[in-house]
Amino acid sequence: MVAQAYDPVEAAARYAINLYEALKLSNVNVKENCRLEAPGLYTRARQFPSLLAQAGLLPVTAFALAKTEDLKAVDQAFQVLGGQQGNYKELSSDSIKSGYAVMAGLIARVLADTGKCQQQGPVAIWLSKCLTSQFKSRELLLLESLILIVMQEFKKYVEAFVEKA
């Protein structure tokens, strides 16, 4: 059986749909127009592609993790983006701070789904270890390009599914 290539455009759509469905089942308010009320997610999804392009993958990942108060939310975002069902309490309780967790979870999800790193233990820890130890500068640049495509496409879906902040 041939392994299917990772399509960043298709993956971003899948991640966004998984997130929308999970948040809809949690305590996030759904407006009459079927858009979620999650201003933090909306703002972060719009902000992170340009941050990544300007600062690079390691600083952006560190920033997202630093701004996430409860690192369990990064684990939850990682699981939700991958389509796993679970308890979304930390992810949905404070939409301002959970936007950072979602963006960190998105980076981790891409690494896991492309086979660049295998998840072991808390997502924030393995994500940091993976990015700082396994990639040479050229590989990191290629990975940044891939994640940037995912983030740009993910942003479009968030703008469609989430009420404008």
C-alpha positions as CSV (number, residue, x, y, z in Angstrom):
1,M,0.0,0.0,0.0
2,V,1.4,3.4,-1.0
3,A,1.4,6.1,1.7
4,Q,-0.7,9.1,0.6
5,A,1.1,12.4,0.3
6,Y,0.3,15.1,2.8
7,D,-1.9,17.8,1.1
8,P,-1.7,21.0,3.2
9,V,-4.8,22.5,1.7
10,E,-6.9,19.4,2.3
11,A,-5.4,19.0,5.8
12,A,-6.3,22.6,6.7
13,A,-9.9,22.1,5.7
14,R,-10.1,18.9,7.7
15,Y,-8.5,20.5,10.8
16,A,-10.9,23.5,10.6
17,I,-14.0,21.3,10.2
18,N,-12.9,19.0,13.1
19,L,-12.4,22.1,15.3
20,Y,-15.7,23.6,14.3
21,E,-17.6,20.4,15.1
22,A,-15.8,20.0,18.5
23,L,-16.4,23.6,19.6
24,K,-20.0,23.4,18.5
25,L,-20.4,20.5,20.9
26,S,-18.8,22.4,23.7
27,N,-19.9,25.6,25.4
28,V,-19.0,27.9,22.6
29,N,-21.9,30.0,21.5
30,V,-23.2,29.4,18.0
31,K,-24.8,32.4,16.4
32,E,-27.9,32.4,14.2
33,N,-25.7,32.5,11.1
34,C,-24.1,29.2,12.3
35,R,-20.8,30.9,13.1
36,L,-19.1,30.3,16.4
37,E,-18.5,33.1,18.9
38,A,-14.7,32.6,19.4
39,P,-13.0,36.0,19.1
40,G,-9.6,34.7,20.3
41,L,-9.5,31.9,17.7
42,Y,-10.5,34.4,15.0
43,T,-7.8,36.8,15.9
44,R,-5.1,34.2,16.3
45,A,-5.9,32.4,13.1
46,R,-5.6,35.7,11.2
47,Q,-2.4,36.8,13.1
48,F,-0.3,33.7,13.0
49,P,0.4,33.3,9.2
50,S,2.1,36.7,9.1
51,L,3.9,36.0,12.4
52,L,5.2,32.8,11.1
53,A,6.4,34.5,7.9
54,Q,8.1,37.3,9.8
55,A,9.6,35.5,12.8
56,G,10.0,31.8,11.9
57,L,8.6,28.6,13.2
58,L,10.6,28.3,16.5
59,P,9.8,31.8,17.8
60,V,6.1,31.5,16.8
61,T,5.8,28.1,18.5
62,A,7.4,29.4,21.6
63,F,5.1,32.5,21.5
64,A,2.0,30.3,21.2
65,L,3.0,28.1,24.0
66,A,4.0,31.0,26.3
67,K,0.6,32.6,25.8
68,T,-1.3,29.4,26.5
69,E,-2.1,29.4,30.3
70,D,-3.1,25.8,30.5
71,L,-1.0,23.5,28.4
72,K,-3.7,20.9,28.5
73,A,-5.5,23.1,26.0
74,V,-2.7,22.4,23.5
75,D,-3.2,18.7,24.0
76,Q,-6.9,19.1,23.5
77,A,-6.4,21.3,20.4
78,F,-4.0,18.7,18.9
79,Q,-6.6,15.9,19.5
80,V,-9.6,17.9,18.2
81,L,-7.7,19.0,15.0
82,G,-7.0,15.4,14.4
83,G,-10.7,14.5,14.7
84,Q,-10.5,12.8,18.1
85,Q,-13.5,13.1,20.4
86,G,-13.0,14.2,24.0
87,N,-13.6,16.8,26.7
88,Y,-13.0,20.3,25.3
89,K,-13.3,22.2,28.6
90,E,-9.8,23.9,28.5
91,L,-10.0,24.6,24.8
92,S,-13.4,26.3,24.9
93,S,-13.5,27.9,28.3
94,D,-11.6,31.1,27.4
95,S,-11.7,31.7,23.7
96,I,-9.1,34.5,24.0
97,K,-6.4,32.2,25.4
98,S,-7.5,29.1,23.6
99,G,-6.7,30.7,20.2
100,Y,-3.0,30.4,21.1
101,A,-3.5,26.8,22.1
102,V,-5.2,26.0,18.8
103,M,-2.3,27.5,16.8
104,A,0.2,25.5,18.8
105,G,-1.9,22.4,18.4
106,L,-2.1,23.1,14.6
107,I,1.7,23.2,14.4
108,A,1.9,20.0,16.3
109,R,-0.8,18.3,14.2
110,V,1.1,19.1,11.0
111,L,4.3,17.6,12.5
112,A,2.5,14.5,13.6
113,D,0.4,14.0,10.4
114,T,3.5,14.5,8.1
115,G,5.4,12.0,10.2
116,K,8.1,14.5,11.1
117,C,7.6,13.8,14.8
118,Q,5.6,11.3,16.8
119,Q,3.6,12.5,19.7
120,Q,4.9,11.3,23.0
121,G,3.7,12.8,26.3
122,P,2.3,16.3,26.7
123,V,2.1,18.0,23.2
124,A,3.8,21.2,24.3
125,I,6.8,19.3,25.5
126,W,7.3,17.0,22.5
127,L,6.6,19.8,20.1
128,S,9.4,21.9,21.6
129,K,11.8,18.9,21.7
130,C,10.9,18.0,18.1
131,L,11.5,21.5,16.7
132,T,14.7,22.2,18.6
133,S,16.4,18.9,18.2
134,Q,15.4,17.2,15.0
135,F,15.6,19.7,12.2
136,K,18.6,21.3,10.5
137,S,18.1,24.8,9.1
138,R,17.1,23.7,5.6
139,E,14.6,21.2,6.8
140,L,13.2,23.8,9.2
141,L,12.7,26.2,6.3
142,L,10.9,23.6,4.3
143,L,8.7,22.7,7.3
144,E,8.0,26.4,7.9
145,S,6.8,26.7,4.3
146,L,4.5,23.7,4.7
147,I,3.0,25.0,8.0
148,L,2.6,28.5,6.5
149,I,0.4,27.0,3.7
150,V,-1.7,25.1,6.3
151,M,-2.0,28.2,8.5
152,Q,-3.1,30.4,5.5
153,E,-5.7,27.9,4.5
154,F,-6.9,27.2,8.1
155,K,-7.3,31.0,8.5
156,K,-9.8,31.1,5.6
157,Y,-11.9,28.4,7.2
158,V,-11.8,30.1,10.6
159,E,-12.9,33.4,8.9
160,A,-15.8,31.4,7.4
161,F,-16.8,29.4,10.5
162,V,-16.2,32.0,13.3
163,E,-17.9,35.3,14.0
164,K,-15.7,38.3,13.1
165,A,-14.0,39.6,16.2
